[in-house]
């Protein structure tokens, strides 16, 4: 059962709200922690930065210190419960590593997802055979990678596109990302067939960026943009790097990536043309 909200985003939202309340009361981190008897400011700092799952009792204590009125208090308690998540949700994530867990949390509560991928097919669109090759290649960098565990985690994430109320999903993929690149022919053909099948879903849009697309130099780094049902939850961009990912939530950063996304959409082939090209590669 997917969550109606994204825990990682609710933590960011809760932290920002609590930080504003503290500043409204002109209190320092040290003053708040002294009043609550907390040993150090690191606990409060991590809550405000959205870096830890908050304990509801701690949030209630903070709301008391900030003298939050009942209506605002009730709204923040709902956000705090979403941010804390349930044991059932963490059990559903199973053996996911931290990187996949973050993406899974974002996807779980997203109303819209736009992914740009210059090198490989995006993870949510990968077949098991294609994903196995990509994950196994990662063992060259990190020998500790558990291929089978990562495959199971990737399969669990795929369910977001098949749920009852799925997010609107758009993939912007370069021609290079869809090329065989030395993969076994049947793996490549299976991946193309899967992409074509996904284009039949009404909430999934796949568009190719042809070589020499008119958007200027294409971004070198893959990124994903997320929007959420609650407009007060921060729009988010994830940048995918080799060994870690960067999460951006400030309006100025997100606005820049949304402008880049719009340029890519204008340069990409239309949906039907994309399907025709994929089908032509498959037939060829």
C-alpha positions as CSV (number, residue, x, y, z in Angstrom):
1,X,0.0,0.0,0.0
2,X,1.7,3.2,-1.1
3,X,1.9,6.2,1.3
4,X,-0.2,9.2,0.4
5,X,2.8,11.4,1.4
6,X,6.5,11.2,1.0
7,X,8.3,10.7,4.4
8,X,11.5,12.4,3.3
9,X,9.7,15.4,2.1
10,X,7.5,15.6,5.1
11,X,10.6,15.6,7.3
12,X,12.0,18.6,5.3
13,X,8.6,20.4,5.6
14,X,8.4,19.7,9.3
15,X,11.9,20.9,9.9
16,X,11.4,24.2,8.0
17,X,8.1,24.8,9.9
18,X,9.7,24.2,13.3
19,X,12.7,26.4,12.4
20,X,10.4,29.3,11.5
21,X,8.5,28.9,14.8
22,X,11.7,29.0,16.8
23,X,12.9,32.1,15.0
24,X,9.5,33.7,15.5
25,X,10.0,33.2,19.2
26,X,13.6,34.6,18.9
27,X,15.0,31.5,20.5
28,X,18.4,30.0,19.8
29,X,19.0,26.3,19.5
30,X,20.7,26.3,22.8
31,X,17.8,28.1,24.6
32,X,15.3,25.6,23.3
33,X,17.4,22.6,24.2
34,X,18.0,24.0,27.7
35,X,14.2,24.4,28.3
36,X,13.6,20.8,27.1
37,X,16.6,19.3,29.0
38,X,18.2,18.0,25.7
39,X,21.9,17.2,26.1
40,X,23.0,19.0,22.9
41,X,21.7,21.1,20.0
42,X,22.5,18.4,17.5
43,X,19.2,16.6,18.0
44,X,17.2,19.8,17.3
45,X,19.4,20.8,14.4
46,X,18.9,17.4,12.7
47,X,15.1,17.8,13.2
48,X,15.1,21.3,11.7
49,X,17.2,20.1,8.7
50,X,15.0,17.1,8.1
51,X,17.9,14.7,8.6
52,X,16.2,12.4,11.2
53,X,12.9,10.8,11.7
54,X,11.2,12.9,14.5
55,X,9.8,11.4,17.6
56,X,6.2,12.6,18.0
57,X,6.8,13.3,21.7
58,X,9.7,15.6,20.9
59,X,7.6,17.5,18.4
60,X,4.8,18.0,20.9
61,X,7.4,19.3,23.4
62,X,8.7,21.8,20.8
63,X,5.2,22.9,19.9
64,X,4.6,23.6,23.7
65,X,7.8,25.7,23.9
66,X,6.8,27.7,20.8
67,X,3.2,28.2,22.1
68,X,1.6,27.1,18.8
69,X,-2.1,27.7,18.6
70,X,-4.4,24.6,18.3
71,X,-5.3,24.8,14.6
72,X,-1.6,25.1,13.5
73,X,-0.6,22.6,16.1
74,X,-3.0,19.9,14.7
75,X,-1.7,20.5,11.2
76,X,1.9,20.1,12.3
77,X,1.1,16.9,14.2
78,X,-0.2,15.4,11.0
79,X,3.0,16.4,9.2
80,X,5.1,15.0,12.1
81,X,3.3,11.6,11.9
82,X,3.9,11.5,8.1
83,X,7.5,12.4,8.7
84,X,8.1,9.7,11.3
85,X,6.6,7.0,9.0
86,X,5.3,3.6,10.3
87,X,7.1,0.4,10.9
88,X,5.1,-1.2,8.1
89,X,6.5,1.3,5.6
90,X,10.1,0.6,6.6
91,X,9.4,-3.1,6.4
92,X,8.0,-2.6,2.9
93,X,11.3,-1.0,1.9
94,X,13.0,-4.1,3.1
95,X,16.7,-4.3,2.3
96,X,16.9,-1.2,0.2
97,X,20.2,0.7,0.6
98,X,20.0,4.3,1.7
99,X,20.2,5.7,-1.9
100,X,17.3,3.6,-3.2
101,X,15.3,4.2,0.0
102,X,15.4,8.0,-0.6
103,X,14.1,7.6,-4.2
104,X,11.5,5.1,-3.0
105,X,10.2,7.6,-0.4
106,X,10.1,10.4,-2.9
107,X,8.3,8.3,-5.5
108,X,5.8,7.0,-2.9
109,X,4.2,10.4,-2.3
110,X,4.8,12.1,-5.6
111,X,2.0,13.5,-7.7
112,X,4.4,14.1,-10.7
113,X,7.9,12.8,-11.6
114,X,10.1,14.0,-14.5
115,X,13.3,12.1,-15.1
116,X,16.2,13.0,-17.4
117,X,18.7,10.3,-18.2
118,X,21.6,10.9,-20.6
119,X,23.3,7.5,-20.3
120,X,21.0,4.7,-19.3
121,X,17.3,3.8,-19.2
122,X,15.8,5.3,-16.0
123,X,15.5,2.8,-13.1
124,X,11.7,2.9,-12.9
125,X,11.6,1.7,-16.6
126,X,14.3,-1.0,-16.5
127,X,13.6,-4.6,-17.1
128,X,15.1,-7.1,-14.6
129,X,17.7,-8.3,-17.1
130,X,18.8,-4.8,-18.1
131,X,18.9,-3.7,-14.4
132,X,21.1,-6.7,-13.5
133,X,23.7,-5.6,-16.1
134,X,23.7,-2.1,-14.8
135,X,23.9,-3.1,-11.1
136,X,26.6,-5.7,-11.8
137,X,28.6,-3.0,-13.5
138,X,28.5,-1.1,-10.3
139,X,30.5,-3.8,-8.5
140,X,33.6,-2.5,-10.4
141,X,33.3,0.6,-8.2
142,X,31.9,-0.9,-5.1
143,X,32.6,-4.7,-4.6
144,X,30.1,-4.7,-1.7
145,X,27.1,-4.2,-4.1
146,X,24.6,-7.0,-3.6
147,X,23.2,-7.5,-7.1
148,X,20.2,-9.7,-6.0
149,X,19.2,-7.4,-3.2
150,X,19.4,-4.3,-5.4
151,X,17.3,-6.1,-8.0
152,X,14.6,-6.9,-5.5
153,X,14.6,-3.3,-4.3
154,X,14.3,-2.0,-7.8
155,X,11.4,-4.3,-8.5
156,X,9.6,-3.0,-5.4
157,X,10.0,0.5,-6.6
158,X,8.5,-0.4,-10.0
159,X,5.2,-0.9,-8.3
160,X,4.7,2.9,-8.0
161,X,3.8,3.0,-11.8
162,X,1.2,0.3,-11.4
163,X,-0.6,1.4,-8.3
164,X,-4.2,2.6,-8.2
165,X,-3.4,6.3,-8.2
166,X,0.1,6.5,-9.8
167,X,2.1,9.7,-10.3
168,X,2.3,11.4,-13.6
169,X,5.6,10.1,-14.9
170,X,7.7,11.6,-17.7
171,X,11.0,10.2,-18.9
172,X,13.4,12.2,-21.1
173,X,15.9,9.8,-22.5
174,X,18.7,10.4,-25.0
175,X,19.2,8.1,-28.0
176,X,22.6,7.1,-26.4
177,X,20.8,5.8,-23.3
178,X,18.6,3.5,-25.5
179,X,21.5,2.2,-27.6
180,X,22.8,-1.4,-27.1
181,X,26.2,-0.3,-25.8
182,X,27.5,-3.8,-25.8
183,X,24.6,-5.4,-24.0
184,X,23.4,-8.8,-25.2
185,X,20.9,-8.3,-28.1
186,X,18.0,-10.0,-26.3
187,X,18.5,-7.9,-23.2
188,X,18.4,-4.8,-25.3
189,X,15.4,-5.9,-27.3
190,X,13.6,-6.9,-24.2
191,X,14.2,-3.4,-22.8
192,X,12.9,-1.8,-25.9
193,X,9.7,-3.9,-25.8
194,X,9.2,-2.9,-22.2
195,X,9.5,0.8,-23.0
196,X,6.9,0.4,-25.8
197,X,4.6,-1.4,-23.4
198,X,4.9,1.4,-20.8
199,X,4.0,4.0,-23.4
200,X,0.5,2.4,-23.4
201,X,0.0,3.5,-19.8
202,X,-2.0,6.8,-19.7
203,X,0.1,8.3,-16.9
204,X,3.5,7.4,-18.4
205,X,5.2,9.6,-21.1
206,X,8.5,8.6,-22.7
207,X,10.2,11.0,-25.0
208,X,13.5,10.6,-26.8
209,X,16.1,13.3,-27.2
210,X,17.7,12.7,-30.6
211,X,21.4,13.4,-31.2
212,X,21.8,17.1,-32.0
213,X,18.5,18.1,-30.2
214,X,17.9,21.8,-30.3
215,X,18.2,22.3,-26.5
216,X,21.8,23.3,-26.7
217,X,24.4,21.1,-24.9
218,X,22.5,18.4,-23.0
219,X,23.0,18.2,-19.2
220,X,25.7,15.6,-18.3
221,X,24.2,14.7,-15.0
222,X,21.0,12.7,-14.6
223,X,18.3,14.4,-12.5
224,X,14.7,13.8,-11.4
225,X,12.1,16.4,-10.5
226,X,9.3,15.6,-8.0
227,X,6.1,17.5,-7.2
228,X,3.6,16.5,-4.5
229,X,-0.2,16.6,-3.9
230,X,0.2,19.1,-1.0
231,X,1.5,22.3,-2.7
232,X,3.1,23.3,0.6
233,X,5.4,20.3,0.4
234,X,8.7,21.4,-1.2
235,X,9.2,20.6,-4.9
236,X,12.4,18.5,-5.1
237,X,15.2,17.8,-7.5
238,X,17.5,14.8,-7.1
239,X,20.9,14.9,-8.9
240,X,22.4,11.4,-9.4
241,X,26.2,11.2,-9.0
242,X,28.5,8.3,-9.1
243,X,28.7,7.5,-5.4
244,X,26.0,9.7,-3.9
245,X,23.0,11.9,-4.7
246,X,22.2,15.5,-4.0
247,X,18.7,16.6,-3.0
248,X,17.7,20.2,-3.8
249,X,14.6,21.8,-2.4
250,X,15.2,25.6,-2.4
251,X,13.0,27.4,-4.9
252,X,15.8,29.0,-6.8
253,X,17.5,25.6,-7.5
254,X,14.3,23.8,-8.3
255,X,13.2,26.7,-10.7
256,X,16.4,26.4,-12.6
257,X,16.0,22.7,-13.1
258,X,12.4,23.1,-14.1
259,X,13.5,25.6,-16.8
260,X,16.1,23.1,-18.1
261,X,13.3,20.4,-18.1
262,X,11.1,22.7,-20.2
263,X,13.9,23.2,-22.7
264,X,14.4,19.5,-22.9
265,X,10.7,18.9,-23.4
266,X,10.7,21.4,-26.3
267,X,13.7,19.6,-27.9
268,X,12.4,16.0,-27.4
269,X,10.5,14.0,-30.0
270,X,6.7,13.8,-29.4
271,X,5.4,10.7,-27.7
272,X,4.1,9.1,-30.9
273,X,7.3,9.8,-32.8
274,X,9.3,8.4,-29.8
275,X,7.2,5.2,-29.9
276,X,7.7,4.9,-33.7
277,X,11.5,5.2,-33.4
278,X,11.6,2.6,-30.6
279,X,9.5,0.3,-32.6
280,X,11.8,0.8,-35.6
281,X,14.9,-0.1,-33.6
282,X,13.1,-3.2,-32.3
283,X,12.1,-4.3,-35.8
284,X,15.6,-3.6,-37.1
